[in-house]
């Protein structure tokens, strides 16, 4: 099939490359010339495993190309919208500037029978509004939310765990089935529904995951006041099939470009439609999440005798999660910045996110590798659970630091092993 992807950021670039790998002819459109030049050269402007290979392979076959000229979508029957919906600067709601601009840019180039497919995460009611703009051209709108996990986005696009179609016609269903023919051949669950439900699926899923993470972090707060072990608590309740163990890992909390801004936008939209009380709990979910960052900072001050001022603190991790260079709303980076603000001599390192963090916060000191980061540390904060941090040998690591003190911000280290090697170990919600 011939399709365009409007917006070549994280969502759009991955979707364009993945669709091309499935045999479709794809043109990716973005207003940023530098981004388009990078993608056309097979270089992803962000870190995502497997994406550079797809870009290069499909560029060479001619299945995939990129342009800044939106008129090049003419003649392509399906148009995916994959632009960002960040949090508004003047409130908690979603900023739909890029979505609106994408649709407005498409309108002059649509032909009767074209299908515009929204993939961006938007407040409920957005698709209905956009459909009134698109339908007069003879084209049709569908909403097909994405469920990508950073670090696994290529796989999640090619082999989705479910497909959701918000549509108004069987023709739209048939076209989307053709787009996702490979997934359909593997019996991927497919939900065909209306616009509003399709929009709510993504926001509800993110709200549920955020709530589950903040629930176990709330239990960590209780554990810290009672001497209980939140990790064992999570193991115990996770055996209940109604609860499950996934996303019950207490720590410094969630971040990234989705969960934080999506739960805020969901709560803001609920207020707009007069149902704010229905998701009022999301404000506490957000508050719990932010409190865990402060708890890590408090632990650093505690192990350093009450103050981090002019004390050398190593922060391992800057991305909001491993297998990513994304620093948006990253708890790890926030902890590093706040410690620096307290006068600590902060040295940070991350396998992928140093360049992004340096651009955003040049006041921080960044190491060139893990050994340099650890040298002379009076306290080590594990803030992102990269494998190379999880697998550190406590005995040899103790010889690299000035003082063997570790704050396990992700509860991924073995407390007994680290204490046996002479470390002062502090976790979140652990004795």
Secondary structure, DSSP 8 states (H G I E B T S, - for coil): -EEEEE--SHHHHHHHHHHHHTT-EEEEE-S-HHHHHHHHTT--SS--TTHHHHHHHHHHHTSEEEES-GGGGTT-SEEEE-----B-TTSSSB--HHHHHHHHHHHTT--TT-EEEE-S---TTHHHHHHHHHGGGT-EEEE------TTSHHHHHHT-S-EEEE-SSHHHHHHHHHHTHHHHHTT--EEEE-HHHHHHHHHHHHHHHHHHHHHHHHHHHHHHHHT--HHHHHHHHHTSTTT-STT---SS---SSSHHHHHHHHHHHHHHTT-GGGGTHHHHHHHHHHHHHHHHHHHHHHHTTS--TT-EEEEE--SSSSS----TT-HHHHHHHHHHHTT-EEEEE-TTTHHHHHHH-TTSEE-SSHHHHHTT-SEEEE-S--HHHHT--HHHHHTTSSS-EEEETTS-S-HHHHHHTT-EEEESS--
